Amino acid sequence: MRSFNIIICLLIFLGVIHGCKKNDTSRYEVKSTTSYGDNLNKNKAKSNIEYHSILSTNLFQKPSSVNELTRLDRVIQSCGDKSLINEVIISNYMNSTQVRLPSRKMMTDSTDRFIEETYVRFFIRRPTEAERTWFKNFINSNKSNPNFTPELVYTAFAASDEYFFY
Amino acid sequence: MKRRDFVKKTAALATGSLVLPYLLPTGRLFARSNDPKAEHVVYVIFGGGLRQQDSILQRYLADSQGFNVEGNILYNMLEGAPPSSKIAYGTTPSGLPNGSQPIPKILSQSIQKQGTIFAEMRAISGGHYGGLNSLVTGSRVEGQGLKVRPINPTIFEYARRFGGFKATDVWFIGNTISNSTPLLNSSRHPDFGLQYGANFFAPGITFGADGRNTLSNAKIYHPQEELEPMYKMKNFLDNSFNIRQGDIPGIKNTDEEKTRIKEFIDNTFQRQTAGLIPMPPVNSGDGTTIGYAAEVLRVFKPKLLVVNMSNIDGCHSNFTGYLQAMHKADHALGFLWNYIQTQIPEMSGKTIMTFVPECGRNLNHNPILDENDWYGYDHGDFNSLRVFGGMVGKNVPSNLMIGSESNPIGKVTDFSLTIADILGFKDEVKNAGLLDPQALSLFDRI
């Protein structure tokens, strides 16, 4: 009986020793990075108030008041072409001295960065290679047009269909 | 080529060019199904309910308040002498009793003399949204919920699809953004919908204090140097996203049309500041709505413009105010017709104006008394389905009264088909099969 107990204790001891073996940690040299979505799943339309709350925060770096958003909502409802009236409202925003935009120099000198940041800022996603190339070419081809500014790029993004959805 | 072959081929070519459909510049496949009767239509809706007894039957207070005073307070529209006592339907000059000064007549000849009046028609619904819905769709509206677009296509969509008109050719000017009014510029019918919808403004908001604070500081961009590249980028982004047609709420204008409307909005604020918006001499509420409708007509010369008024609905609680609103609505109607004829040469003599109340009002009063101790009237009973309507302008018979109290002729659902008839696509609208089956063009009722 005694030798039986010794054998049982020995087996438990061996089991514990074996069970406490340290796991191997695999390392794959992967860099951590922020992930962004794509535009495939954006299928919910923003309400007028959501749209302008996000847009004004985006452009002015501060939220609009509830009164202002309610007024905007009424004005948008009073016009049949929502995209048109939003463009008019955006151009009102752009006429404000408080709007914060990147410089034209930044857009033309660091075009890649400008495109990337604009996509992330408005669409919460990176541009595809095709989008990046198109915008790069477009900005370069408009370098000689002094009226072509980041304001126009921001207006196009803010008025785009994708910005209406989340 | 032999003579016989030449004749044969020429005959075949001539027959083919007559018979085969062709793509018109507007995008239409077929030519219009009937000859247009006029080039433009202006459709005025007296939203809110106009009681037959107080309006066309000219009984003033006799059939409503128990006073034996009759008379016509719609003298731009109808023939008939105004009331001679208990004058409360006019404006209120300082120091004088409420409503004691009637508004001078604008038209030298009444609409009745110039056109055709349907004295006793039938409305589809005695309620608000249903009433307006039936007026713009020409269909019966059973089962139609509130706060949704109409189930059946509106006259705007018929006009754009079958008439081949662009968005700025077709307008709806609403008096308000409540009561689902902004949803009436297009239906949610799968074969029509927003892609054929009308441009819409509710001027009290768009060009009122809210609109001025929100829209009047807009930048006007250079069309080639700024707008063109901006729209190129936007169109690229939209093509990359590529949502389904109709997912974006609201109708769509082309880039050129958008630029025109933006200029219109900007100019309107400037003209408003300068006091240049064409307003009826007595204006407020409905009068202002009509003034902005006139401004849209002046600038865009649309093929179809529908304008809705609603101040008469105050009759629920203020009969005196209702009489005044009715009188002002007649004044506004007279102003609009006069403005089209005298100030818009492109539309003068080429336009038909039609008009109809959304519904009537009840036979019996409610218990609410106003300052004159006159009772209010709601709408919803059989009497509120009694309405009158009319039309005036090119090709409309003049000085003609159709129907009477004992002989009702016409339904409010006739107006959509009448507009289709005027603009030349009556058969297409009829064949779409979505109208009230009993609807007829008012021209066919004459």
Chai-1 contact restraints between the chains, C-beta under 6 A:
chainA,res_idxA,chainB,res_idxB,connection_type,confidence,min_distance_angstrom,max_distance_angstrom,comment,restraint_id
A,N39,B,F241,contact,1.0,0.0,6.0,A-B,restraint_1
A,R71,B,D210,contact,1.0,0.0,6.0,A-B,restraint_2
A,L72,B,T214,contact,1.0,0.0,6.0,A-B,restraint_3
A,R74,B,I205,contact,1.0,0.0,6.0,A-B,restraint_4
A,R74,B,D210,contact,1.0,0.0,6.0,A-B,restraint_5
A,V75,B,D210,contact,1.0,0.0,6.0,A-B,restraint_6
A,V75,B,G211,contact,1.0,0.0,6.0,A-B,restraint_7
A,V75,B,T214,contact,1.0,0.0,6.0,A-B,restraint_8
A,Q77,B,I177,contact,1.0,0.0,6.0,A-B,restraint_9
A,Q77,B,P182,contact,1.0,0.0,6.0,A-B,restraint_10
A,S78,B,I177,contact,1.0,0.0,6.0,A-B,restraint_11
A,S78,B,A202,contact,1.0,0.0,6.0,A-B,restraint_12
A,S78,B,I205,contact,1.0,0.0,6.0,A-B,restraint_13
A,S78,B,T206,contact,1.0,0.0,6.0,A-B,restraint_14
A,C79,B,T206,contact,1.0,0.0,6.0,A-B,restraint_15
A,G80,B,N185,contact,1.0,0.0,6.0,A-B,restraint_16
A,G80,B,N199,contact,1.0,0.0,6.0,A-B,restraint_17
A,G80,B,F200,contact,1.0,0.0,6.0,A-B,restraint_18
A,G80,B,I251,contact,1.0,0.0,6.0,A-B,restraint_19
A,D81,B,G250,contact,1.0,0.0,6.0,A-B,restraint_20
A,D81,B,I251,contact,1.0,0.0,6.0,A-B,restraint_21
A,D81,B,N253,contact,1.0,0.0,6.0,A-B,restraint_22
A,K82,B,P249,contact,1.0,0.0,6.0,A-B,restraint_23
A,K82,B,G250,contact,1.0,0.0,6.0,A-B,restraint_24
A,L84,B,K258,contact,1.0,0.0,6.0,A-B,restraint_25
A,L84,B,I261,contact,1.0,0.0,6.0,A-B,restraint_26
A,V88,B,L215,contact,1.0,0.0,6.0,A-B,restraint_27
A,V88,B,A218,contact,1.0,0.0,6.0,A-B,restraint_28
A,V88,B,K262,contact,1.0,0.0,6.0,A-B,restraint_29
A,S91,B,A218,contact,1.0,0.0,6.0,A-B,restraint_30
A,S91,B,K219,contact,1.0,0.0,6.0,A-B,restraint_31
A,N92,B,N217,contact,1.0,0.0,6.0,A-B,restraint_32
A,N92,B,A218,contact,1.0,0.0,6.0,A-B,restraint_33
A,M94,B,K219,contact,1.0,0.0,6.0,A-B,restraint_34
A,N95,B,N217,contact,1.0,0.0,6.0,A-B,restraint_35
A,N95,B,K219,contact,1.0,0.0,6.0,A-B,restraint_36
A,N142,B,P229,contact,1.0,0.0,6.0,A-B,restraint_37
A,N147,B,E225,contact,1.0,0.0,6.0,A-B,restraint_38
A,N147,B,E226,contact,1.0,0.0,6.0,A-B,restraint_39
A,F148,B,P229,contact,1.0,0.0,6.0,A-B,restraint_40
A,L152,B,E226,contact,1.0,0.0,6.0,A-B,restraint_41
A,L152,B,P229,contact,1.0,0.0,6.0,A-B,restraint_42
A,L152,B,M230,contact,1.0,0.0,6.0,A-B,restraint_43
A,T155,B,M230,contact,1.0,0.0,6.0,A-B,restraint_44
A,A156,B,M230,contact,1.0,0.0,6.0,A-B,restraint_45
A,A156,B,M233,contact,1.0,0.0,6.0,A-B,restraint_46
A,A156,B,K234,contact,1.0,0.0,6.0,A-B,restraint_47
A,A159,B,K234,contact,1.0,0.0,6.0,A-B,restraint_48
A,S160,B,K234,contact,1.0,0.0,6.0,A-B,restraint_49
A,S160,B,L237,contact,1.0,0.0,6.0,A-B,restraint_50
A,S160,B,D238,contact,1.0,0.0,6.0,A-B,restraint_51
A,D161,B,D238,contact,1.0,0.0,6.0,A-B,restraint_52
A,D161,B,F241,contact,1.0,0.0,6.0,A-B,restraint_53
A,D161,B,I243,contact,1.0,0.0,6.0,A-B,restraint_54
A,D161,B,I248,contact,1.0,0.0,6.0,A-B,restraint_55
A,E162,B,F241,contact,1.0,0.0,6.0,A-B,restraint_56
